[in-house]
């Protein structure tokens, strides 16, 4: 398809999508639900996220690999002091 035709088709699709969104919002569907459906590829519910790789300490969240907090009152940075 010619790039100009693709651009015209994209504009048509955007206008159609905007009209559908307005109809959904007018019928009382919350905008959050509409956006979630769009992000999910048109599915009613987004597929569950796979569990993070590794376990604690492997980037799955706060764990023993984090440095200890700096106590209050201690100089922080090169300019403190």
C-alpha positions in Angstrom: 0.0 0.0 0.0 1.2 3.5 -0.8 2.5 5.5 2.2 -0.1 8.2 1.6 -2.8 5.6 1.6 -1.5 4.2 4.9 -1.5 7.7 6.5 -5.1 8.2 5.3 -6.1 4.8 6.7 -4.4 5.6 10.0 -6.3 8.9 10.2 -9.6 7.0 9.5 -8.8 4.4 12.2 -7.9 7.1 14.8 -11.2 8.9 14.0 -13.1 5.7 14.4 -11.4 4.8 17.6 -12.1 8.3 19.0 -15.8 7.9 18.1 -15.9 4.5 19.8 -14.3 5.9 23.0 -16.8 8.7 23.1 -19.7 6.2 22.8 -18.3 4.0 25.5 -17.8 7.0 27.9 -21.3 8.2 27.1 -22.6 4.8 28.1 -21.0 5.1 31.5 -17.8 3.0 31.0 -15.0 4.5 33.1 -12.0 5.8 31.0 -9.7 3.5 33.0 -11.6 0.4 31.8 -11.4 1.7 28.2 -7.7 2.3 28.4 -7.1 -1.1 30.1 -9.0 -2.8 27.2 -6.9 -1.0 24.6 -3.6 -1.9 26.3 -4.7 -5.5 26.6 -5.1 -5.7 22.8 -8.9 -5.7 23.0 -9.2 -8.4 25.6 -11.6 -7.9 28.5 -8.9 -8.5 31.0 -5.1 -8.2 30.5 -3.2 -11.5 30.9 -1.5 -11.9 34.2 2.1 -10.8 34.4 4.6 -13.6 34.7 6.5 -13.8 38.0 9.8 -11.9 38.1 12.9 -13.9 37.3 14.9 -15.1 40.3 13.9 -14.8 43.9 14.6 -12.3 46.7 17.9 -10.6 46.2 17.6 -11.1 42.4 15.9 -7.9 41.5 12.5 -9.1 42.5 12.1 -6.3 45.1 13.7 -5.1 48.2 15.9 -7.8 49.7 19.2 -8.5 51.5 21.2 -7.1 48.5 20.2 -3.5 49.3 22.7 -1.3 51.1 21.8 -0.3 54.7 20.2 3.0 55.1 22.5 5.9 56.1 21.7 6.9 59.7 20.3 10.4 60.2 23.0 12.9 61.1 25.7 11.3 59.1 27.3 13.4 56.3 26.0 12.5 52.9 28.0 13.4 49.8 31.2 15.2 49.2 30.0 18.6 50.1 28.6 17.7 53.5 31.1 18.7 56.1 
